[in-house]
Amino acid sequence: MSNSTSQPTALSCDIIRALTILPIMDRYILIILYTSGILGSLLNILTLLQKKFHKNPCSLYFLWASITDFFVMNAVLMVDALRYFNPTLFILINSISIWCKIQKYAVFLLPCLSSTFITLACIDRFCTSSHNQHVRKLSQFKISRILILIVLIIWMLFSSHTLILFDIPRNQCRSSSDWFLFILIIDGYFFSMFNGAIVPIFLSIFGFLIYRNVRLSRQRVAPIANTNSNRPTVTTHGLHLNRQNLHLITMLLVQSSLTVFKYTLYGYLSQ
């Protein structure tokens, strides 16, 4: 009898202990994510603003992705952290109608922008590393500026439904029940599918193609005799990958791998 009584008591103590520890862990995890995210975004922005990266289409995509991630950190994680460090301010902010609309707009818009910019950077590096001269010509600074403008306009318009449908009818930021199915499809299924499946698939495909192109370019390096001297020169049969391009490709492959892991995990947890 005493054993059967002690087991529920021990289980209750474990549950109480977990409920006490988890919010504390959540608080420090938020601090770590926010600090690392802000520092990483700022370092990327400062690096990509250097003169040597000017006029480079891939660095422009990276720059916009880093700027977007910086705003993600402040619009999402920082406000979420206020729940633990300043609950009064958190409640006050979330009781404002305009903030409700802006927050929902930012939560939908910014991750989609960041995913798209990283995908465009990956496609650009594929074009740069291609052995096809016509494909390499697609990697142009002028084209990247046009694509960034188009992406911004499309996603800003596509996300604008959150500014209309979300409000605070009963002290809670939510949409009207009349639009429940629409919000479920767009903000739920589409958002999860795009960031959790479509983007990781594109990054995985183009990341593999970039790796293959770089590997083939190294295999095709051949010494050609110099007519003015006896020293051989090195050619890659039309493909020129300088140190800056290889550095951007390495950065992109690392970033793509992290993005695939992050958004695949998000898609799994969102199910």
Buried (B, 14 or more C-beta within 10 A) or exposed (E): EEEEEEEEEEEEEEEEEEEEEEEEEBBEEBBEBBEEBBEBBEEBBEBBEEEEBEEBBBBBBBBBBBBBBBBBBBBBBBBBBBBBEEEEEBEEBBEEEEBBBBBBBBBBBBBBBBBBBBBBBBBBBBBBBBBEEEBBEBBBBEBBEEBBEEBBEEBEEBBEBBBEBBBBEEEEBBBEEEBEEBBEEBBEEBBBEBBBEBBBEBBBEBBEBBEEBBEBBEEEEEEEEEEEEEEEEEEBEEBEBEEEBEEBBEBBBEBBEEBBEBBBEBBEEBE
